[in-house]
Amino acid sequence: MQCPHCQQKVAPDVNQCPKCNRKLKPLIMSQQIPLSNQHRQALRSEIITLSIALGFLICIATILFFALKAVSGLIWPIFGLMIVVGGFYWLNRIRDWLRGIAQVQIDQLRELRYVHTKRKTRLYADFKLIGSQQLKMEHGDFAIEGNYYVVTYSLGNNHVWELAKLSREVA
C-alpha cells in the first residue's frame, strides 16, 4: 500500500506517511456488514441446490436399503459419510443466510492457488489473517500476492464475495 501523495510504502496500521508526514485516513481493519440482496440470493440458490442433492441422496439410500436389505458392507458407511458432509455444507450456508452478515477485513494476500478438478478449476487464496478462502475466477485477474485487499467474505463457508485492492486517501 502506498501514500497517495509521495507513493511511499505505508503499512495499513500507520496513519501518517513516514516520508512526507501527510496524515492518512485511518483504516477500519475489520467490520461486519449486512449481506446484499445479491449475496442473499446466491446463498439461497446454494441452499436449494444442496437441499435437492441431499434429498436425492437420502431417497437413493432409502430405496437401496429396502431393495438390498440383506446386503451389508461399505455401501452404508459411504452413504452416511456423503450425507454428513453434504449436511455440513448445507448447515454452513443456512447459518450464513440466517445470520445475514458478511465480514469485511483488510488483509494481505500471501498465496494464490489454482485447484484443477475434472469439472472445473477453483481459485483459492491464502491471506495473512483470515487464512484460506475460495475466490471467484474473475478475482484472479487482479489478485497479486503480497498486496493488501479489502476482502468481503462469508464467515461460515470461506467464500469471498468481493475483493478490492486497498488504497489510502489523504486525511
N, C-alpha and C positions, 0 to 999 in steps of 0.2 A: 504494500500500500504506500502511496506517495502523497506528499504535501501538494495541494493544487497550485500553490504559488511558485515554489522553487524546485519541485519534483524530487525532493529529498525523501528517502525511505523513512517511514514513520511507523512505529508499532501501533496496533489498534488501540491499546490501552493508554497511549500518550495523547494528551490534548493540546500540546504545543510543539511546533516544529523545532527541532534542535538546531537547524541551520539558520532559518530566517526569523525565528521566535514569534511567528504568527500563531494566534490562538486558533485551534481547530474545533469544530463542533464535536462534543463528546458523543461517543457511540454507545447505544444500548446493546450490550453484548448478548443478551438472551431475553426473550419475552414470548408470551403466548398470545395468539390472535384467533378470532373466530374463523372457522372454516368457511371458505367462499361457497357459493352455490355450485360452482363447477367442481370443487373438491368433494362436496357432499354427494353430488351426482355420480362422480367416479367411484366413491366408496360404495354407494348404493348398488351400482352395477356389478362391482366385485362381490358384494354380499349375495346378490341374486345368482350370479354365476356359481359361486361356491355352494349355495344352498341347493341348486339344481344338481350339481356334481355329487354332493353328499347324499341327497335323496336317491339319486340313481344308484350310487354305490350301496346304500342300505337296502334298496329293493333287490338288487342283484344278489347280495349276501343272503337275504331272507329266502329268495327263490332257491338258491343253491343249497341252503340249509335244509329246506324241506325236500328238495329233489334228491339230494345226496346225503341223506341222514346218516347212513352207515359210514360215509367216507370221513376219515379224520386225517390229520396231517398238518402240513404247513399252510393250507389254504385259509383257515380261520384266523391264525395269528397275523397273516398278511392282510386280510380284510380288516381286522381290528386295528392294525397299525395305520392303514390307509385312512380309516375313518377318524382315528385320533389326530393324525397330522392335519387332515382337512378341517376337522373341527377346531383345532388350534388356530389355524389361519382365519377361519370364519369368525371365531370369537374376537380375535385382534381387530378385524375390520369392524365388527359390531361395536366394540369398545371405542374405537376412534370415531365412528359415526355418532354414537350417543354422547360422547364427551364433547364433540363439536368444536374442538380447538386444534390448532396446529402450533408447533413450536418454531420460533424464528431464532436462529443462532448465527452469530458471526464466528466463522471458523476457517482454519487453514486447510486446504486440500493437500493431503500427503501423497496419495497414490490413486491412479485410475486403473481399473481392471476391466477388461472385456472378457466375459464368460460366454463361450460358444456352446450351444446345445444343438440337438437335431432340429428343433423347431425354430429357434431364434437366438439372437445374440443379446445378452443383457450387459448393462454397464453398471459397475459398482465403483464407489468412491470411498476411500478411507480418509476421514477427517481427523484432525488432531484431538478435538474434544468430544465429538459425538460418535466417533467410530465409523463403522462400515454402513453405508447407505446405498440403496438402489436408485440410480439416476435414470431419467428418460434419455433416449438415444440422442435427442437434439441437444442435450446439455454437453455431450461430448465434443461438440464443435467449438465451444469456447472455454471449457474447463481445462485449466493448466495447473499442473502440480506445482505447489509452492505458493500460489496466490490465495488471497483471502476472499471469501464469498459470504453473502447473506443467504443462508440456507433455510428454506421453509420446508419442514418435514413433518411426517406423521409420527406421533410418539409410539404407537403400538406396532407398526409394521415396517419400520425402517425404509420408508418410501419418500423420496424427495419430491415435493410438489413444484417448488420453484428454486432456481439457483441464479443469483445475480452477483456480478463482480462488485466488490466493495470499493466505494470511492469516498473520499473525505471532502468536506467543504470547509472553507474558512469561516470562523465564527464572526 
